[in-house]
Amino acid sequence: GIGVIFISHRKEYEITVGPRKETAVTHTLSGGATKFCDGFVDFIWFFSKDLNEERYIQTQPESNVNAGSRGDKNRPPLPLKLKMDAKTIAQEVSKL
């Protein structure tokens, strides 16, 4: 099949996790676009940098990040974070 990639900016908002406040991130898609994409895509990933300015892709959700994938729940998930390079992405996705 043909891969299709949708790209959006990120927006930050504040959430409460237990007794503390955290900054969470999500995409900037409108309601209609969110509904379409959530029903269409297999992966929602967030691309970011760590404190050392190393780029990574977050593939799994955390309390403050809306990321993840759908599919066979019996297969092992992708690692929480992937190095942002095509070879690493291809290797990990080929295991699915």
C-alpha positions as MATLAB code, in Angstrom:
seq = 'GIGVIFISHRKEYEITVGPRKETAVTHTLSGGATKFCDGFVDFIWFFSKDLNEERYIQTQPESNVNAGSRGDKNRPPLPLKLKMDAKTIAQEVSKL';
ca = [
       0.000    0.000    0.000;
       0.852    3.643   -0.144;
       1.805    5.484    3.031;
       0.103    8.771    3.780;
       1.509   11.204    6.336;
      -0.410   14.081    7.909;
       1.638   16.733    9.678;
       0.360   19.188   12.247;
       1.867   21.638   14.671;
       1.693   20.917   18.374;
      -0.110   22.832   21.039;
       0.540   22.753   24.742;
      -2.071   22.874   27.481;
      -2.125   22.308   31.212;
      -3.460   19.125   32.819;
      -3.755   17.957   36.408;
      -2.116   14.621   37.221;
      -2.862   13.753   40.826;
      -1.765   16.679   42.969;
       0.411   18.350   40.332;
      -0.011   20.292   37.108;
       1.795   19.225   33.935;
       2.121   20.604   30.445;
       0.584   18.242   27.911;
       0.906   18.277   24.121;
      -1.465   17.440   21.316;
      -1.928   18.359   17.655;
      -3.554   21.539   16.364;
      -6.094   19.891   14.068;
      -9.660   21.202   14.139;
     -12.539   19.029   15.360;
     -13.494   17.721   11.928;
      -9.911   17.046   10.904;
      -9.246   15.292   14.219;
     -12.270   13.034   13.759;
     -11.184   12.139   10.206;
      -7.528   11.534   11.061;
      -8.249    9.548   14.221;
     -10.397    7.203   12.143;
      -7.944    6.996    9.248;
      -4.398    6.789   10.620;
      -2.582    3.847   12.170;
      -0.028    5.913   14.111;
      -0.004    9.218   15.961;
       3.586   10.198   16.705;
       5.141   13.284   18.242;
       8.478   14.534   17.003;
      10.575   16.440   19.519;
      14.034   17.071   20.981;
      15.414   16.034   24.338;
      17.472   18.226   26.669;
      20.616   17.397   24.653;
      18.903   18.577   21.443;
      18.717   14.969   20.154;
      15.662   14.489   17.959;
      13.298   11.641   18.734;
       9.838   10.328   17.897;
       7.458    9.466   20.707;
       5.287    6.568   19.578;
       3.370    5.687   22.741;
       1.121    7.703   25.029;
       2.101    9.133   28.375;
      -0.030   11.191   30.732;
       1.054   14.356   28.933;
       1.437   13.141   25.314;
      -1.323   11.979   22.967;
       0.562    9.409   20.878;
      -0.029    5.781   19.988;
      -1.040    3.254   17.390;
      -3.839    0.893   16.589;
      -3.746   -2.639   15.366;
      -3.142   -6.053   16.832;
      -3.060   -5.644   20.608;
      -1.222   -8.988   20.869;
       1.867   -7.683   19.122;
       4.564   -5.880   21.076;
       4.278   -2.088   20.854;
       6.853    0.159   19.285;
       9.424    1.523   21.732;
       8.246    4.625   23.635;
      10.836    6.751   21.829;
      12.660    6.169   18.552;
      15.746    7.906   17.259;
      14.615   10.193   14.460;
      16.169    8.518   11.464;
      14.647    6.613    8.577;
      16.622    3.396    9.136;
      15.536    3.129   12.783;
      11.900    3.853   11.913;
      11.893    1.266    9.093;
      13.489   -1.395   11.315;
      10.978   -0.907   14.131;
       7.885   -0.658   11.926;
       8.937   -3.787    9.978;
       8.646   -5.756   13.248;
       4.913   -5.033   13.450;
];
